[in-house]
Amino acid sequence: MQEINKERSFSVELKSKANLKNVTMTNGGQENVLIEGTIGELLRAEFAEGIILEIVGSNGVLRINLTEKEIQRNQKQEMEV
């Protein structure tokens, strides 16, 4: 049986560093990392290859490996609580 990786990866691709507002990192291994910016006006949001939620804005793209089925399952669980 294949083990399911529950961790989610993401990437942010900006057209310009001017769209990046803040990146905060520390040298410690347990410290927080903060990345802030803007992808601009929403152009589209879709599931690429069925496994990656891709949010495309006028200034860039945000991608996270998350399926539509997982979102629906999560919404259903929240309604039951």
A tleap script that builds the chain and sets N, CA, C and O, in Angstrom:
source leaprc.protein.ff14SB
mol = sequence {
  NMET GLN GLU ILE ASN LYS GLU ARG SER PHE
  SER VAL GLU LEU LYS SER LYS ALA ASN LEU
  LYS ASN VAL THR MET THR ASN GLY GLY GLN
  GLU ASN VAL LEU ILE GLU GLY THR ILE GLY
  GLU LEU LEU ARG ALA GLU PHE ALA GLU GLY
  ILE ILE LEU GLU ILE VAL GLY SER ASN GLY
  VAL LEU ARG ILE ASN LEU THR GLU LYS GLU
  ILE GLN ARG ASN GLN LYS GLN GLU MET GLU
  CVAL
}
set mol.1.N position { 0.847 -1.181 0.000 }
set mol.1.CA position { 0.000 0.000 0.000 }
set mol.1.C position { 0.895 1.247 0.000 }
set mol.1.O position { 1.889 1.306 0.723 }
set mol.2.N position { 0.533 2.230 -0.810 }
set mol.2.CA position { 1.313 3.459 -0.933 }
set mol.2.C position { 1.023 4.401 0.236 }
set mol.2.O position { -0.133 4.650 0.576 }
set mol.3.N position { 2.083 4.914 0.839 }
set mol.3.CA position { 1.927 5.848 1.942 }
set mol.3.C position { 1.564 7.224 1.391 }
set mol.3.O position { 2.169 7.685 0.423 }
set mol.4.N position { 0.590 7.873 1.997 }
set mol.4.CA position { 0.145 9.191 1.557 }
set mol.4.C position { 0.908 10.258 2.322 }
set mol.4.O position { 0.925 10.263 3.553 }
set mol.5.N position { 1.541 11.164 1.581 }
set mol.5.CA position { 2.253 12.276 2.192 }
set mol.5.C position { 1.250 13.379 2.498 }
set mol.5.O position { 0.627 13.918 1.583 }
set mol.6.N position { 1.088 13.718 3.756 }
set mol.6.CA position { 0.106 14.726 4.155 }
set mol.6.C position { 0.660 16.139 4.123 }
set mol.6.O position { -0.087 17.103 4.291 }
set mol.7.N position { 1.966 16.270 3.907 }
set mol.7.CA position { 2.548 17.603 3.833 }
set mol.7.C position { 2.219 18.235 2.495 }
set mol.7.O position { 2.085 17.532 1.493 }
set mol.8.N position { 2.091 19.540 2.466 }
set mol.8.CA position { 1.762 20.271 1.254 }
set mol.8.C position { 2.929 21.155 0.872 }
set mol.8.O position { 3.506 21.832 1.723 }
set mol.9.N position { 3.273 21.154 -0.382 }
set mol.9.CA position { 4.303 22.060 -0.859 }
set mol.9.C position { 3.639 23.192 -1.632 }
set mol.9.O position { 2.512 23.052 -2.106 }
set mol.10.N position { 4.332 24.299 -1.755 }
set mol.10.CA position { 3.787 25.422 -2.501 }
set mol.10.C position { 4.914 26.161 -3.188 }
set mol.10.O position { 6.086 26.025 -2.836 }
set mol.11.N position { 4.529 26.942 -4.172 }
set mol.11.CA position { 5.479 27.849 -4.809 }
set mol.11.C position { 4.752 29.135 -5.146 }
set mol.11.O position { 3.556 29.135 -5.439 }
set mol.12.N position { 5.483 30.214 -5.100 }
set mol.12.CA position { 4.963 31.514 -5.480 }
set mol.12.C position { 5.887 32.050 -6.566 }
set mol.12.O position { 7.097 32.153 -6.365 }
set mol.13.N position { 5.323 32.382 -7.694 }
set mol.13.CA position { 6.102 32.915 -8.800 }
set mol.13.C position { 5.588 34.317 -9.104 }
set mol.13.O position { 4.453 34.486 -9.550 }
set mol.14.N position { 6.425 35.316 -8.863 }
set mol.14.CA position { 6.047 36.701 -9.085 }
set mol.14.C position { 6.736 37.241 -10.329 }
set mol.14.O position { 7.864 36.860 -10.642 }
set mol.15.N position { 6.051 38.126 -11.030 }
set mol.15.CA position { 6.614 38.699 -12.245 }
set mol.15.C position { 7.739 39.687 -11.959 }
set mol.15.O position { 8.601 39.915 -12.807 }
set mol.16.N position { 7.729 40.267 -10.774 }
set mol.16.CA position { 8.727 41.268 -10.423 }
set mol.16.C position { 8.984 41.238 -8.927 }
set mol.16.O position { 8.079 40.947 -8.144 }
set mol.17.N position { 10.207 41.535 -8.529 }
set mol.17.CA position { 10.490 41.616 -7.099 }
set mol.17.C position { 9.762 42.784 -6.459 }
set mol.17.O position { 9.653 42.842 -5.234 }
set mol.18.N position { 9.260 43.715 -7.261 }
set mol.18.CA position { 8.468 44.822 -6.731 }
set mol.18.C position { 7.162 44.325 -6.114 }
set mol.18.O position { 6.579 45.008 -5.272 }
set mol.19.N position { 6.694 43.140 -6.525 }
set mol.19.CA position { 5.470 42.562 -5.970 }
set mol.19.C position { 5.703 41.813 -4.665 }
set mol.19.O position { 4.754 41.364 -4.023 }
set mol.20.N position { 6.963 41.680 -4.275 }
set mol.20.CA position { 7.319 41.041 -3.022 }
set mol.20.C position { 7.377 42.112 -1.945 }
set mol.20.O position { 8.148 43.066 -2.045 }
set mol.21.N position { 6.557 41.949 -0.918 }
set mol.21.CA position { 6.492 42.959 0.132 }
set mol.21.C position { 7.407 42.637 1.296 }
set mol.21.O position { 8.016 43.540 1.869 }
set mol.22.N position { 7.519 41.354 1.660 }
set mol.22.CA position { 8.282 41.009 2.855 }
set mol.22.C position { 8.702 39.543 2.806 }
set mol.22.O position { 7.898 38.674 2.468 }
set mol.23.N position { 9.944 39.272 3.139 }
set mol.23.CA position { 10.437 37.919 3.372 }
set mol.23.C position { 11.221 37.979 4.670 }
set mol.23.O position { 12.185 38.737 4.784 }
set mol.24.N position { 10.814 37.189 5.639 }
set mol.24.CA position { 11.480 37.181 6.927 }
set mol.24.C position { 11.921 35.763 7.245 }
set mol.24.O position { 11.110 34.839 7.287 }
set mol.25.N position { 13.221 35.607 7.468 }
set mol.25.CA position { 13.774 34.306 7.841 }
set mol.25.C position { 14.803 34.533 8.931 }
set mol.25.O position { 15.471 35.566 8.978 }
set mol.26.N position { 14.916 33.542 9.806 }
set mol.26.CA position { 15.930 33.611 10.842 }
set mol.26.C position { 16.874 32.426 10.676 }
set mol.26.O position { 16.585 31.498 9.921 }
set mol.27.N position { 17.984 32.457 11.371 }
set mol.27.CA position { 18.972 31.388 11.258 }
set mol.27.C position { 18.595 30.130 12.027 }
set mol.27.O position { 19.144 29.060 11.760 }
set mol.28.N position { 17.680 30.236 12.965 }
set mol.28.CA position { 17.281 29.084 13.770 }
set mol.28.C position { 16.410 28.111 12.998 }
set mol.28.O position { 15.627 28.522 12.141 }
set mol.29.N position { 16.538 26.839 13.291 }
set mol.29.CA position { 15.775 25.806 12.598 }
set mol.29.C position { 14.304 25.785 12.959 }
set mol.29.O position { 13.483 25.339 12.157 }
set mol.30.N position { 13.954 26.250 14.130 }
set mol.30.CA position { 12.566 26.187 14.596 }
set mol.30.C position { 11.829 27.520 14.470 }
set mol.30.O position { 10.702 27.649 14.947 }
set mol.31.N position { 12.447 28.498 13.842 }
set mol.31.CA position { 11.853 29.824 13.759 }
set mol.31.C position { 10.875 29.922 12.585 }
set mol.31.O position { 10.939 29.134 11.641 }
set mol.32.N position { 9.999 30.871 12.658 }
set mol.32.CA position { 9.003 31.096 11.610 }
set mol.32.C position { 9.630 31.692 10.358 }
set mol.32.O position { 10.673 32.343 10.410 }
set mol.33.N position { 8.975 31.454 9.246 }
set mol.33.CA position { 9.332 32.073 7.973 }
set mol.33.C position { 8.079 32.768 7.465 }
set mol.33.O position { 6.998 32.178 7.467 }
set mol.34.N position { 8.212 34.006 7.036 }
set mol.34.CA position { 7.083 34.778 6.543 }
set mol.34.C position { 7.405 35.278 5.141 }
set mol.34.O position { 8.444 35.898 4.910 }
set mol.35.N position { 6.496 34.998 4.210 }
set mol.35.CA position { 6.631 35.483 2.839 }
set mol.35.C position { 5.343 36.229 2.514 }
set mol.35.O position { 4.255 35.657 2.582 }
set mol.36.N position { 5.465 37.495 2.165 }
set mol.36.CA position { 4.293 38.304 1.839 }
set mol.36.C position { 4.513 39.008 0.504 }
set mol.36.O position { 5.615 39.459 0.194 }
set mol.37.N position { 3.464 39.088 -0.258 }
set mol.37.CA position { 3.520 39.793 -1.526 }
set mol.37.C position { 2.131 39.869 -2.115 }
set mol.37.O position { 1.137 39.639 -1.426 }
set mol.38.N position { 2.066 40.189 -3.377 }
set mol.38.CA position { 0.766 40.237 -4.038 }
set mol.38.C position { 0.866 39.590 -5.404 }
set mol.38.O position { 1.808 39.834 -6.158 }
set mol.39.N position { -0.129 38.752 -5.714 }
set mol.39.CA position { -0.188 38.180 -7.055 }
set mol.39.C position { -1.104 39.023 -7.941 }
set mol.39.O position { -1.376 38.667 -9.088 }
set mol.40.N position { -1.570 40.134 -7.401 }
set mol.40.CA position { -2.379 41.064 -8.191 }
set mol.40.C position { -3.827 40.650 -8.300 }
set mol.40.O position { -4.329 39.861 -7.499 }
set mol.41.N position { -4.482 41.187 -9.292 }
set mol.41.CA position { -5.895 40.897 -9.534 }
set mol.41.C position { -6.062 39.453 -9.980 }
set mol.41.O position { -5.301 38.963 -10.814 }
set mol.42.N position { -7.060 38.772 -9.423 }
set mol.42.CA position { -7.314 37.380 -9.770 }
set mol.42.C position { -7.705 37.246 -11.239 }
set mol.42.O position { -8.654 37.878 -11.702 }
set mol.43.N position { -6.967 36.422 -11.958 }
set mol.43.CA position { -7.288 36.132 -13.355 }
set mol.43.C position { -8.004 34.795 -13.483 }
set mol.43.O position { -8.966 34.662 -14.239 }
set mol.44.N position { -7.518 33.795 -12.725 }
set mol.44.CA position { -8.206 32.497 -12.722 }
set mol.44.C position { -7.669 31.646 -11.572 }
set mol.44.O position { -6.563 31.856 -11.073 }
set mol.45.N position { -8.477 30.697 -11.181 }
set mol.45.CA position { -8.077 29.697 -10.195 }
set mol.45.C position { -8.549 28.357 -10.732 }
set mol.45.O position { -9.721 28.186 -11.069 }
set mol.46.N position { -7.619 27.402 -10.807 }
set mol.46.CA position { -7.967 26.116 -11.398 }
set mol.46.C position { -7.066 25.030 -10.833 }
set mol.46.O position { -6.062 25.307 -10.177 }
set mol.47.N position { -7.443 23.805 -11.099 }
set mol.47.CA position { -6.647 22.667 -10.685 }
set mol.47.C position { -5.843 22.190 -11.883 }
set mol.47.O position { -6.398 21.655 -12.842 }
set mol.48.N position { -4.539 22.386 -11.821 }
set mol.48.CA position { -3.643 21.960 -12.891 }
set mol.48.C position { -3.319 20.487 -12.681 }
set mol.48.O position { -2.929 20.082 -11.586 }
set mol.49.N position { -3.477 19.705 -13.705 }
set mol.49.CA position { -3.183 18.276 -13.673 }
set mol.49.C position { -3.983 17.556 -12.595 }
set mol.49.O position { -3.648 16.429 -12.233 }
set mol.50.N position { -5.033 18.186 -12.078 }
set mol.50.CA position { -5.892 17.566 -11.078 }
set mol.50.C position { -5.302 17.483 -9.682 }
set mol.50.O position { -5.981 17.046 -8.753 }
set mol.51.N position { -4.046 17.894 -9.516 }
set mol.51.CA position { -3.404 17.734 -8.205 }
set mol.51.C position { -2.766 19.008 -7.670 }
set mol.51.O position { -2.222 19.012 -6.566 }
set mol.52.N position { -2.827 20.085 -8.439 }
set mol.52.CA position { -2.208 21.337 -7.997 }
set mol.52.C position { -3.219 22.472 -8.144 }
set mol.52.O position { -3.690 22.751 -9.246 }
set mol.53.N position { -3.545 23.116 -7.041 }
set mol.53.CA position { -4.388 24.303 -7.087 }
set mol.53.C position { -3.505 25.445 -7.553 }
set mol.53.O position { -2.501 25.759 -6.915 }
set mol.54.N position { -3.872 26.065 -8.657 }
set mol.54.CA position { -3.087 27.147 -9.242 }
set mol.54.C position { -3.935 28.406 -9.257 }
set mol.54.O position { -4.988 28.452 -9.893 }
set mol.55.N position { -3.469 29.422 -8.553 }
set mol.55.CA position { -4.172 30.702 -8.488 }
set mol.55.C position { -3.331 31.700 -9.264 }
set mol.55.O position { -2.213 32.027 -8.866 }
set mol.56.N position { -3.875 32.183 -10.374 }
set mol.56.CA position { -3.140 33.050 -11.283 }
set mol.56.C position { -3.652 34.475 -11.125 }
set mol.56.O position { -4.848 34.738 -11.249 }
set mol.57.N position { -2.731 35.386 -10.850 }
set mol.57.CA position { -3.064 36.794 -10.741 }
set mol.57.C position { -2.301 37.593 -11.777 }
set mol.57.O position { -1.439 37.058 -12.475 }
set mol.58.N position { -2.612 38.847 -11.874 }
set mol.58.CA position { -1.956 39.699 -12.860 }
set mol.58.C position { -0.471 39.895 -12.572 }
set mol.58.O position { 0.289 40.250 -13.473 }
set mol.59.N position { -0.043 39.667 -11.318 }
set mol.59.CA position { 1.366 39.857 -10.950 }
set mol.59.C position { 2.113 38.560 -10.674 }
set mol.59.O position { 3.315 38.590 -10.410 }
set mol.60.N position { 1.423 37.419 -10.729 }
set mol.60.CA position { 2.127 36.173 -10.457 }
set mol.60.C position { 1.191 35.006 -10.239 }
set mol.60.O position { -0.017 35.105 -10.456 }
set mol.61.N position { 1.776 33.885 -9.802 }
set mol.61.CA position { 1.048 32.631 -9.652 }
set mol.61.C position { 1.391 31.999 -8.312 }
set mol.61.O position { 2.554 31.980 -7.907 }
set mol.62.N position { 0.372 31.481 -7.621 }
set mol.62.CA position { 0.545 30.711 -6.399 }
set mol.62.C position { 0.108 29.288 -6.695 }
set mol.62.O position { -0.986 29.069 -7.214 }
set mol.63.N position { 0.967 28.306 -6.365 }
set mol.63.CA position { 0.643 26.901 -6.600 }
set mol.63.C position { 0.811 26.120 -5.305 }
set mol.63.O position { 1.763 26.333 -4.555 }
set mol.64.N position { -0.132 25.207 -5.053 }
set mol.64.CA position { -0.041 24.313 -3.894 }
set mol.64.C position { -0.572 22.951 -4.299 }
set mol.64.O position { -1.580 22.859 -4.999 }
set mol.65.N position { 0.103 21.885 -3.859 }
set mol.65.CA position { -0.372 20.553 -4.223 }
set mol.65.C position { -1.548 20.175 -3.333 }
set mol.65.O position { -1.381 19.689 -2.214 }
set mol.66.N position { -2.723 20.410 -3.856 }
set mol.66.CA position { -3.978 20.202 -3.148 }
set mol.66.C position { -5.038 19.883 -4.179 }
set mol.66.O position { -5.193 20.620 -5.153 }
set mol.67.N position { -5.770 18.801 -3.987 }
set mol.67.CA position { -6.777 18.407 -4.969 }
set mol.67.C position { -8.145 18.985 -4.622 }
set mol.67.O position { -8.412 19.344 -3.475 }
set mol.68.N position { -8.982 19.065 -5.608 }
set mol.68.CA position { -10.355 19.544 -5.409 }
set mol.68.C position { -11.099 18.621 -4.447 }
set mol.68.O position { -11.898 19.076 -3.628 }
set mol.69.N position { -10.831 17.332 -4.553 }
set mol.69.CA position { -11.485 16.354 -3.682 }
set mol.69.C position { -11.135 16.610 -2.216 }
set mol.69.O position { -11.994 16.479 -1.343 }
set mol.70.N position { -9.879 16.974 -1.938 }
set mol.70.CA position { -9.464 17.261 -0.568 }
set mol.70.C position { -10.174 18.494 -0.020 }
set mol.70.O position { -10.548 18.527 1.152 }
set mol.71.N position { -10.359 19.502 -0.858 }
set mol.71.CA position { -11.079 20.708 -0.432 }
set mol.71.C position { -12.525 20.369 -0.116 }
set mol.71.O position { -13.052 20.795 0.912 }
set mol.72.N position { -13.163 19.617 -0.977 }
set mol.72.CA position { -14.562 19.235 -0.759 }
set mol.72.C position { -14.713 18.391 0.504 }
set mol.72.O position { -15.660 18.571 1.269 }
set mol.73.N position { -13.769 17.464 0.717 }
set mol.73.CA position { -13.814 16.608 1.904 }
set mol.73.C position { -13.657 17.450 3.160 }
set mol.73.O position { -14.345 17.208 4.151 }
set mol.74.N position { -12.768 18.431 3.140 }
set mol.74.CA position { -12.546 19.305 4.282 }
set mol.74.C position { -13.788 20.145 4.572 }
set mol.74.O position { -14.165 20.309 5.733 }
set mol.75.N position { -14.423 20.677 3.534 }
set mol.75.CA position { -15.636 21.471 3.720 }
set mol.75.C position { -16.744 20.627 4.311 }
set mol.75.O position { -17.494 21.099 5.165 }
set mol.76.N position { -16.858 19.389 3.871 }
set mol.76.CA position { -17.883 18.489 4.396 }
set mol.76.C position { -17.633 18.211 5.876 }
set mol.76.O position { -18.573 18.188 6.670 }
set mol.77.N position { -16.384 18.000 6.247 }
set mol.77.CA position { -16.038 17.743 7.659 }
set mol.77.C position { -16.358 18.944 8.525 }
set mol.77.O position { -16.840 18.784 9.646 }
set mol.78.N position { -16.097 20.152 8.025 }
set mol.78.CA position { -16.400 21.352 8.804 }
set mol.78.C position { -17.897 21.523 9.009 }
set mol.78.O position { -18.327 22.000 10.060 }
set mol.79.N position { -18.692 21.142 8.025 }
set mol.79.CA position { -20.151 21.252 8.151 }
set mol.79.C position { -20.694 20.280 9.188 }
set mol.79.O position { -21.718 20.552 9.815 }
set mol.80.N position { -20.020 19.152 9.373 }
set mol.80.CA position { -20.465 18.145 10.328 }
set mol.80.C position { -20.131 18.521 11.758 }
set mol.80.O position { -20.744 17.995 12.687 }
set mol.81.N position { -19.174 19.420 11.961 }
set mol.81.CA position { -18.735 19.789 13.315 }
set mol.81.C position { -19.679 20.772 13.936 }
set mol.81.O position { -19.470 21.195 15.073 }
savepdb mol mol.pdb
quit
